[in-house]
Amino acid sequence: MQRNPNLLVVALALTGCTLLAPVHAAVKSLTCGGVKTITAEAAKLSPGDVLQVSGSCTENVSIPAHVNSITLQGVSGATIEAPGGMGAAFSVRGRAIRITGFTIRGAGEGVQVIDGGFAWIHGNTIEGLTGLGINLNENSTARIWSNIIRNNGDFGIFVGRSSSAIVGVTSVVDATASPNEITGNAGGGILILGSSMGTILGNVISGNGGSGVLLTRGSAAEIASNTIASNAGSGVEAVQNSMIRLGNPTGTDLRSSPNSGAANGAWGVQCSGGGHVGGRLGGLGGSLGATDVLGCAGGL
């Protein structure tokens, strides 16, 4: 039987259209307290899907590496507490995972992003944990904005082992900040360690048990337009060949403007053990004085 080549072309075209047709994102719901878990339901989601979670959830939520581009959204006052207060409330290995709208407490750590994971973390209250509020580790990345991170047993935010974080904005091109409130954390406000990087813009970092922002072991950060005050250590501290840029020498935009904040327990800005410090001091101060940066290159 002779085939019509035109029909074959049409059939192939239709097949191609079917394969390339966009997949519509689904919005699904989960009320905690039943047999279903966030972990199991999230594993069923397709890229673009949203899982809306309500109720009081007792779970160590795990998002594996093969799950990507989903949103976990707390609604109606959703809370997450880890069983027995152990482990992380959220552990993320997937990429482009959005976590928003939750109150996270009663765990060892709040949100843990590890093993190359990537997350957007915003609009949450992360409080009363025994360890870190947010833990980025092992080549992981996160954008962190509009959260309240308070009264945790270690640092509010930890960025370690070649990880990177953007804190206080949704993107480095934002003209205005979406501030985090990072307060009352026992270890300090933000720790960046082990060849890691941070962009920290427009946040309130105050009343923490160590330095407001601490960089160590060859890390680097851009720190501008923040209020960094009343921390037990220095406002900003860099040690062991780390680099800090405190805004720009001139300019009034978000990335150029200096930081403010007094009454830190040590120095406003402290740098030792090599490294580099630059930018503008602004209003940063401490009980020992404004700056102690003789151990680093650059200047304010």
N, C-alpha and C positions, 0 to 999 in steps of 0.2 A: 504494500500500500504506500502510495506517495504522500509524504507529509508536506503540509503548507509551511514554508519557512517563515512567513509573516506571523502565523499563529505561534510558532516556536519563539519568536522574538517577543511577542506580547506576553506569552507565558513566563519567560525569563524576567521580563520587566516587572510583572506582577509579583513574582517571587521575590525579586530584589526589594520591591516596595514593602512587602510584608516583613522581610528581614530587617529593614532599616527603619520601620515605623517606630516612633517614640513610645516608650513604655510609660504609662501614666502612673504617677506616684500614688500610693495608697496611704490612707490614714487609718491606723488600727488602734484599738483601745485595750487597756489591761487594768483591772482593779486588783491591787495586791491583796493577799489574804486567802486566795484560792489555791488550786493546784498548779496553775500556770506560773512561770517565772519570767522575769524580764530577760534573763539570759537565753532561755529557750525561744521566746517570742522574737527577740532581736535576731537570732540566727536564721529565722525564716524570712526576714525582710529583704526586699530588693533595693538596689540603689535608688535613692530619692524618697523612700518610704519614711513615714513618721509613726512612732509608737507613742501614744499618749498614755501616761501612767498616772493613776490616782491611788489614794489610800496610803497606808503605812506598810512599807516594804521591808522585810527582814531578809536580806540576801547579799551575797557577794556577787555583784553583777560582773560577768566576764564577756567581753566582746572580742572574739578571736580575729586573727589576721585576715581571714577570708571575707569578713563582713566589712563592707565599705559604704560610705556616703549615705548614712542613715541618721535620723534624728530621734533621740530619746527625750521626750518632753514631759516634765512633771506638770500636772494640772491639779487644781483644787487642793493646793497645799500638800502635794505628795512628799513623803519623806522616805529616805533610805537609811537603814541601820544594818550593819553587818551582824551576823549571828555571833553572839557572845562577845561582841565588840572587837573581833579579830579580823585581820586582813583588810583589804581595801573595799570600800563600798562599790566603786567602779574600777575595773581593770580593763584597759583598752589596748589592744594590739592592732585593731583595724585602722583604716585610714578614713579621714573626713567624717569622723563620728562627732555628732553634735549632742552635747549634754546641757540641758537648760531647764530651769524652772523647779529644781529640786531643793529641798532642805536635806543636807547630808550630815549625819552625826552618828555617834555611837559606833565608831569603827577605828581600826588602827590608822588607816589613811582614808582620805576622801576620794579623790580621783587620781588614779595611777595610770600614766600613759607610758608604755614600755615597748622595747623590742621593735623600734621603728614605727610605732603608732603615730597617728596624727589626729588631734581632736580640737574642736571648738568648745570652749567651756564658758558659758555666760548665763547671767541671771539666776545664779544659785546662791544659797546660803550654806557655807561649809564651816561647821562649828563644833567645838567640843570633842575633837578627835584626840586620841592618845599620841598620834604621830603627825605626819605631814598633812597639810590641807590638800595640796596638789603636788604630785610627784611625777616629774618628767625625767625619764631615764633611758639610757642605752639607745642613743640616736633617734630620739623621739622629738615631736614638735607639737606645740599647742598655741592657740590664740585664746587669751584669757581676758574677759572684760565683764564689767557690770556685775561682779560677784561680791558678796560679803564673806570674807575669809577671816574668822576670828576665834580667839581663845582655844587654839589647838596646841597640843603638847610639844610640837617641834616647830619648824619654820612654816609660815603660811604657804609659800611656794618654793619648791626645790627644782632646780634645772641642772642635771648632771650627766656626765659621760657622753660628751659630744651632742647634747640635745640643745634645742633652741626654743625660745618663748617670746611672743609678742604680748605684752601685758598692758592693758588699759585702753587699747584701740582694737578695732576689728581688722585693721590693715595699716601698714606703715604709711599709706598715703592719706589717712584720715586727717581732716583739718581740726576736728574737735575730739576730745577724749570721751571714752565711756568708762569712767573710773571704777576700779576695784577699791573696796575698803579692806585693808589688810591690817588688822589691829589685834593686839593682845595675844599674839602667838609666842609661846614660851621660848622657842629657839631664836627667833628673829623674824623679820618680814619676808625677805626673798634671799635665797642662797643660790648662787650660780657657780658651778664647780666642774673641774675636769674638762677643759677645752670646750666649754659650752658658751652660748651667746644669749643675750637678752636685749629686747627693746622695751623700755619701761617708761611709759608716757602718761602723765596726768592722773596718777593714782594718789590715794591717801594711805600712807604707810606710817602708822603711829602706835606708840604704846606697846611695842613688842619687846620681848625679853632679851634680845641681842641687838645687832645692828639692823638698821632699816633695810639696807641692801648690802650683801656681802658677796664679793667675788674672790675666788681662789683657784689656784692650780691652772694658770694660763687661760682664764676665761676673759670675756669682753662684754661690755654692755654700753648701750646708749641710754642715758637716764636724764629725762628732761620734763619740766612742767609738773613735777610731783610735789606734794606736801609730805615731807619726811621729818617727823617731829616726835619728841618725847620717847624715843627708843632707848633701851638701856645701854646699848653700845654706841658706835658712831652712826651718823645718819647714813653715809655711804662709805664702805670700806673695801679696799682692793689689796690683796696680798698674793705672794708667790707668782710674780710675773703676769698679773692680770691688768686689764686696761679698762679705764672708764672715760666716757665722754659725757660731760654734764652740759647738754645743749650745745649751742654754738657761741662764739665770741660776740656776735651781733644777731639781731633778728627777734621777732616777737611771735612767730608761729609756734605750733605745738612742739616741734622737734628742736627748735632753737632756744626757747625760753628757759631760763635757769630754774632750779628747784628752790623751794622755800621750806622753812621749818627750823625751829630752835629747840632748845632744852633736851637735846640728845645727851646721853650719859657720858660720852667720850668726846669725839671730835665731830664737827660738821662733815668733813671729808677727810678720810685717812687712807694713805697709800704707802705700802712698804714692800720690801722684798723684790724690787724691780718693777717692771711694768711701766704704765704711762697713765697720766691723768691730764685732761684738757677740758676746755669749755669755760663756763662761768660759775663762780661759787654761788651767786645769788644770795638768798637769805639763810643758807644752811649754817647751823651752829651747834655747839655742844658745850658741856661744862668745862672741857679742857681747852676750848678755843675753836676757831673756825676751821683751820686746816693743819694737818700733819702729813705732808706729802714729800718730804725730803728724800725718802727712799725710792722715789719714782722719777722718771723723766717727765717732761712737759711742765705744765704749770697752769695756774688759774689767774 
